[in-house]
Amino acid sequence: MILFDPVAGRREEAVPLEGIGARLSAGKSFLFGDFHAPTDAELDLLARELSLHPLAIDDVRHRHQRPKIDVFPDHYFLVFYRISVANARVAMDEVDVFIGSNFLVICHDGDVPLLSEVIDRFCRQSGVHDVSGLLYELLDALVDEYFPVLDDLAERTEAVEAAVFDKFDTARLAELLELKKDLSILRRVIAPERDAINVLLRRDPPVLDSARIFYFQDVYDHLIRISDSIDTYRELLTGSLDAFLSVENNRLSEVVRRLTMISTIFLPLSFITGFFGMNFQRLAGAGDRLFFASLVSMVLLPVAMLWLIRRQGIR
């Protein structure tokens, strides 16, 4: 817990949560709180001290919320996500943010190392220190982490596209489906986050500093750019999947064609052996001459049929 005093230009660290509501009401300080896996007792105390809405507290207790922003009379409740790459798959950590005119409280279960970086950079900056500025720094840092994830997905998409046409491998189908799944997960997160930032731009209720609202427009533009890129990569993957299935169908057709050719060639052989039964001694007028004639015909007929097939342009 860090208590900032913008007027005096100082900060107080390790501030106890008990009684923080009275201290905020008495002066112009604002509070920054970072709660890693908060307990029920901490959430209850936080709700009492900062007059947080019980529905927002309940959402923090029950994780895996959809990205959103809830607007209450004197504060916001924002659900945002930190997105990273872990073991070649997209990983997400939920970050819940309580936003008031004199406090910014963050709750999360997973490790979010950028929070310490953001607060250190915010403290080193000159100028006005307020909730709006710190919130912008936080959201901007979270969104900036999306771009390396998007670049990684783009590289994987290009690699799979090249592999589909370069060297056909059925294992690529699993990679294609995993990429489409990752992009779908990103799409389900980015779109509601964009809508949540758009609510901040409406300036109602006036919890944030109106002079800093335009900074959040930059975050909104980044989310639009990421959303458009996701849609583009999804279309590319859909095209790659169609190409993959086309190549697979062509390979199957090639196998069927060759098997059909072999069956056609062996058809007269089957007829000859089936007609005579290889029993030349018991046929009327049969002898060694007929036996050798059948052997010659079994050799010449396949050769002639193969020459005829080639001449017709069938490969």
Contacts in CASP RR format, 6 or more apart in sequence:
PFRMAT RR
TARGET T0000
AUTHOR 0000-0000-0000
METHOD contacts of the structure
MODEL  1
MILFDPVAGRREEAVPLEGIGARLSAGKSFLFGDFHAPTDAELDLLAREL
SLHPLAIDDVRHRHQRPKIDVFPDHYFLVFYRISVANARVAMDEVDVFIG
SNFLVICHDGDVPLLSEVIDRFCRQSGVHDVSGLLYELLDALVDEYFPVL
DDLAERTEAVEAAVFDKFDTARLAELLELKKDLSILRRVIAPERDAINVL
LRRDPPVLDSARIFYFQDVYDHLIRISDSIDTYRELLTGSLDAFLSVENN
RLSEVVRRLTMISTIFLPLSFITGFFGMNFQRLAGAGDRLFFASLVSMVL
LPVAMLWLIRRQGIR
1 13 0 8 1.000
1 14 0 8 1.000
1 15 0 8 1.000
1 16 0 8 1.000
1 17 0 8 1.000
1 20 0 8 1.000
1 31 0 8 1.000
1 32 0 8 1.000
1 33 0 8 1.000
1 34 0 8 1.000
2 11 0 8 1.000
2 12 0 8 1.000
2 13 0 8 1.000
2 15 0 8 1.000
2 31 0 8 1.000
2 32 0 8 1.000
2 33 0 8 1.000
2 119 0 8 1.000
3 11 0 8 1.000
3 12 0 8 1.000
3 15 0 8 1.000
3 20 0 8 1.000
3 23 0 8 1.000
3 29 0 8 1.000
3 30 0 8 1.000
3 31 0 8 1.000
3 32 0 8 1.000
4 11 0 8 1.000
4 29 0 8 1.000
4 30 0 8 1.000
4 31 0 8 1.000
4 32 0 8 1.000
4 129 0 8 1.000
5 11 0 8 1.000
5 12 0 8 1.000
5 28 0 8 1.000
5 29 0 8 1.000
6 28 0 8 1.000
6 29 0 8 1.000
6 30 0 8 1.000
6 128 0 8 1.000
6 129 0 8 1.000
6 130 0 8 1.000
7 28 0 8 1.000
9 129 0 8 1.000
11 123 0 8 1.000
15 31 0 8 1.000
17 42 0 8 1.000
17 45 0 8 1.000
17 46 0 8 1.000
17 49 0 8 1.000
18 45 0 8 1.000
18 49 0 8 1.000
19 49 0 8 1.000
20 31 0 8 1.000
20 49 0 8 1.000
20 50 0 8 1.000
21 49 0 8 1.000
21 50 0 8 1.000
23 29 0 8 1.000
24 30 0 8 1.000
24 31 0 8 1.000
24 50 0 8 1.000
24 102 0 8 1.000
24 103 0 8 1.000
28 102 0 8 1.000
29 102 0 8 1.000
30 101 0 8 1.000
30 102 0 8 1.000
30 103 0 8 1.000
30 104 0 8 1.000
30 130 0 8 1.000
30 131 0 8 1.000
31 50 0 8 1.000
31 102 0 8 1.000
31 103 0 8 1.000
31 104 0 8 1.000
31 105 0 8 1.000
32 103 0 8 1.000
32 104 0 8 1.000
32 105 0 8 1.000
32 119 0 8 1.000
32 134 0 8 1.000
33 103 0 8 1.000
33 104 0 8 1.000
33 105 0 8 1.000
33 106 0 8 1.000
34 106 0 8 1.000
34 115 0 8 1.000
34 119 0 8 1.000
35 42 0 8 1.000
35 46 0 8 1.000
35 105 0 8 1.000
35 106 0 8 1.000
35 107 0 8 1.000
35 108 0 8 1.000
36 108 0 8 1.000
36 109 0 8 1.000
36 110 0 8 1.000
36 111 0 8 1.000
37 108 0 8 1.000
37 109 0 8 1.000
37 110 0 8 1.000
38 46 0 8 1.000
38 60 0 8 1.000
38 107 0 8 1.000
40 61 0 8 1.000
43 57 0 8 1.000
43 60 0 8 1.000
43 61 0 8 1.000
43 107 0 8 1.000
44 57 0 8 1.000
46 52 0 8 1.000
46 57 0 8 1.000
46 98 0 8 1.000
46 105 0 8 1.000
47 54 0 8 1.000
47 57 0 8 1.000
50 75 0 8 1.000
50 98 0 8 1.000
50 100 0 8 1.000
50 103 0 8 1.000
50 105 0 8 1.000
51 74 0 8 1.000
51 75 0 8 1.000
52 75 0 8 1.000
52 77 0 8 1.000
52 98 0 8 1.000
53 70 0 8 1.000
53 72 0 8 1.000
53 75 0 8 1.000
53 77 0 8 1.000
55 70 0 8 1.000
56 70 0 8 1.000
56 72 0 8 1.000
56 77 0 8 1.000
56 98 0 8 1.000
59 65 0 8 1.000
59 70 0 8 1.000
59 77 0 8 1.000
59 79 0 8 1.000
59 96 0 8 1.000
60 96 0 8 1.000
60 107 0 8 1.000
63 94 0 8 1.000
63 109 0 8 1.000
64 94 0 8 1.000
65 79 0 8 1.000
65 94 0 8 1.000
65 96 0 8 1.000
66 79 0 8 1.000
66 192 0 8 1.000
67 79 0 8 1.000
67 80 0 8 1.000
67 81 0 8 1.000
67 189 0 8 1.000
67 192 0 8 1.000
67 193 0 8 1.000
67 196 0 8 1.000
68 78 0 8 1.000
68 79 0 8 1.000
68 192 0 8 1.000
68 196 0 8 1.000
69 76 0 8 1.000
69 77 0 8 1.000
69 78 0 8 1.000
69 79 0 8 1.000
69 196 0 8 1.000
69 199 0 8 1.000
69 200 0 8 1.000
70 76 0 8 1.000
70 77 0 8 1.000
70 78 0 8 1.000
71 199 0 8 1.000
71 204 0 8 1.000
71 205 0 8 1.000
73 205 0 8 1.000
74 100 0 8 1.000
74 101 0 8 1.000
74 205 0 8 1.000
74 207 0 8 1.000
75 98 0 8 1.000
75 99 0 8 1.000
75 100 0 8 1.000
75 101 0 8 1.000
75 103 0 8 1.000
75 207 0 8 1.000
76 97 0 8 1.000
76 98 0 8 1.000
76 99 0 8 1.000
76 100 0 8 1.000
76 200 0 8 1.000
76 207 0 8 1.000
77 96 0 8 1.000
77 97 0 8 1.000
77 98 0 8 1.000
77 99 0 8 1.000
78 96 0 8 1.000
78 97 0 8 1.000
78 98 0 8 1.000
78 99 0 8 1.000
78 196 0 8 1.000
79 94 0 8 1.000
79 95 0 8 1.000
79 96 0 8 1.000
79 97 0 8 1.000
79 196 0 8 1.000
80 94 0 8 1.000
80 95 0 8 1.000
80 96 0 8 1.000
80 97 0 8 1.000
80 139 0 8 1.000
80 142 0 8 1.000
80 193 0 8 1.000
80 196 0 8 1.000
81 92 0 8 1.000
81 93 0 8 1.000
81 94 0 8 1.000
81 95 0 8 1.000
81 142 0 8 1.000
81 189 0 8 1.000
81 193 0 8 1.000
82 92 0 8 1.000
82 93 0 8 1.000
82 95 0 8 1.000
82 108 0 8 1.000
82 112 0 8 1.000
82 114 0 8 1.000
82 142 0 8 1.000
82 145 0 8 1.000
83 90 0 8 1.000
83 91 0 8 1.000
83 92 0 8 1.000
83 145 0 8 1.000
83 146 0 8 1.000
83 149 0 8 1.000
83 186 0 8 1.000
83 189 0 8 1.000
84 90 0 8 1.000
84 91 0 8 1.000
84 92 0 8 1.000
84 93 0 8 1.000
84 145 0 8 1.000
84 149 0 8 1.000
85 91 0 8 1.000
85 148 0 8 1.000
85 149 0 8 1.000
85 152 0 8 1.000
88 156 0 8 1.000
89 178 0 8 1.000
89 182 0 8 1.000
90 149 0 8 1.000
90 153 0 8 1.000
90 182 0 8 1.000
90 185 0 8 1.000
90 186 0 8 1.000
92 185 0 8 1.000
92 189 0 8 1.000
93 108 0 8 1.000
93 109 0 8 1.000
93 110 0 8 1.000
93 111 0 8 1.000
93 112 0 8 1.000
94 108 0 8 1.000
94 109 0 8 1.000
95 106 0 8 1.000
95 107 0 8 1.000
95 108 0 8 1.000
95 112 0 8 1.000
95 142 0 8 1.000
96 106 0 8 1.000
96 107 0 8 1.000
96 108 0 8 1.000
97 104 0 8 1.000
97 105 0 8 1.000
97 106 0 8 1.000
97 107 0 8 1.000
97 135 0 8 1.000
97 138 0 8 1.000
98 104 0 8 1.000
98 105 0 8 1.000
98 106 0 8 1.000
98 107 0 8 1.000
99 131 0 8 1.000
99 135 0 8 1.000
99 207 0 8 1.000
99 208 0 8 1.000
100 131 0 8 1.000
100 207 0 8 1.000
101 131 0 8 1.000
101 207 0 8 1.000
102 131 0 8 1.000
103 131 0 8 1.000
104 131 0 8 1.000
104 134 0 8 1.000
104 135 0 8 1.000
104 138 0 8 1.000
106 115 0 8 1.000
106 138 0 8 1.000
114 141 0 8 1.000
114 142 0 8 1.000
114 145 0 8 1.000
115 138 0 8 1.000
117 141 0 8 1.000
118 134 0 8 1.000
118 137 0 8 1.000
118 138 0 8 1.000
118 141 0 8 1.000
119 134 0 8 1.000
121 137 0 8 1.000
122 129 0 8 1.000
122 133 0 8 1.000
122 134 0 8 1.000
122 137 0 8 1.000
123 129 0 8 1.000
130 209 0 8 1.000
130 212 0 8 1.000
131 207 0 8 1.000
131 208 0 8 1.000
131 209 0 8 1.000
132 208 0 8 1.000
132 209 0 8 1.000
132 212 0 8 1.000
132 213 0 8 1.000
132 215 0 8 1.000
133 209 0 8 1.000
133 212 0 8 1.000
133 215 0 8 1.000
135 208 0 8 1.000
136 212 0 8 1.000
136 215 0 8 1.000
136 216 0 8 1.000
136 219 0 8 1.000
139 197 0 8 1.000
139 216 0 8 1.000
139 219 0 8 1.000
140 215 0 8 1.000
140 218 0 8 1.000
140 219 0 8 1.000
140 222 0 8 1.000
143 219 0 8 1.000
143 222 0 8 1.000
143 223 0 8 1.000
143 226 0 8 1.000
144 222 0 8 1.000
146 186 0 8 1.000
146 190 0 8 1.000
146 222 0 8 1.000
146 226 0 8 1.000
147 226 0 8 1.000
149 186 0 8 1.000
150 186 0 8 1.000
150 226 0 8 1.000
150 229 0 8 1.000
150 230 0 8 1.000
150 233 0 8 1.000
153 179 0 8 1.000
153 182 0 8 1.000
153 183 0 8 1.000
153 186 0 8 1.000
153 233 0 8 1.000
154 229 0 8 1.000
154 233 0 8 1.000
156 175 0 8 1.000
156 179 0 8 1.000
157 179 0 8 1.000
157 233 0 8 1.000
157 236 0 8 1.000
157 237 0 8 1.000
157 240 0 8 1.000
160 172 0 8 1.000
160 175 0 8 1.000
160 176 0 8 1.000
160 179 0 8 1.000
160 237 0 8 1.000
160 240 0 8 1.000
161 236 0 8 1.000
161 240 0 8 1.000
163 169 0 8 1.000
163 172 0 8 1.000
164 172 0 8 1.000
164 240 0 8 1.000
164 243 0 8 1.000
164 244 0 8 1.000
164 247 0 8 1.000
165 243 0 8 1.000
165 247 0 8 1.000
168 247 0 8 1.000
168 248 0 8 1.000
168 251 0 8 1.000
170 248 0 8 1.000
172 244 0 8 1.000
173 244 0 8 1.000
176 237 0 8 1.000
176 240 0 8 1.000
176 241 0 8 1.000
176 244 0 8 1.000
179 233 0 8 1.000
179 237 0 8 1.000
180 234 0 8 1.000
180 237 0 8 1.000
180 238 0 8 1.000
180 241 0 8 1.000
183 230 0 8 1.000
183 233 0 8 1.000
183 234 0 8 1.000
183 237 0 8 1.000
184 234 0 8 1.000
186 226 0 8 1.000
186 230 0 8 1.000
187 227 0 8 1.000
187 230 0 8 1.000
187 231 0 8 1.000
187 234 0 8 1.000
190 223 0 8 1.000
190 226 0 8 1.000
190 227 0 8 1.000
190 230 0 8 1.000
191 227 0 8 1.000
193 223 0 8 1.000
194 220 0 8 1.000
194 223 0 8 1.000
194 224 0 8 1.000
194 227 0 8 1.000
197 216 0 8 1.000
197 219 0 8 1.000
197 220 0 8 1.000
197 223 0 8 1.000
198 220 0 8 1.000
200 208 0 8 1.000
200 213 0 8 1.000
200 216 0 8 1.000
201 213 0 8 1.000
201 216 0 8 1.000
201 217 0 8 1.000
201 220 0 8 1.000
203 210 0 8 1.000
203 213 0 8 1.000
208 216 0 8 1.000
257 314 0 8 1.000
261 309 0 8 1.000
261 314 0 8 1.000
264 305 0 8 1.000
264 309 0 8 1.000
265 302 0 8 1.000
265 305 0 8 1.000
265 306 0 8 1.000
266 302 0 8 1.000
268 297 0 8 1.000
268 298 0 8 1.000
268 301 0 8 1.000
268 302 0 8 1.000
268 305 0 8 1.000
269 298 0 8 1.000
269 301 0 8 1.000
269 302 0 8 1.000
272 294 0 8 1.000
272 297 0 8 1.000
272 298 0 8 1.000
272 301 0 8 1.000
273 298 0 8 1.000
276 283 0 8 1.000
276 294 0 8 1.000
280 286 0 8 1.000
280 287 0 8 1.000
280 290 0 8 1.000
280 291 0 8 1.000
280 294 0 8 1.000
281 287 0 8 1.000
283 290 0 8 1.000
END
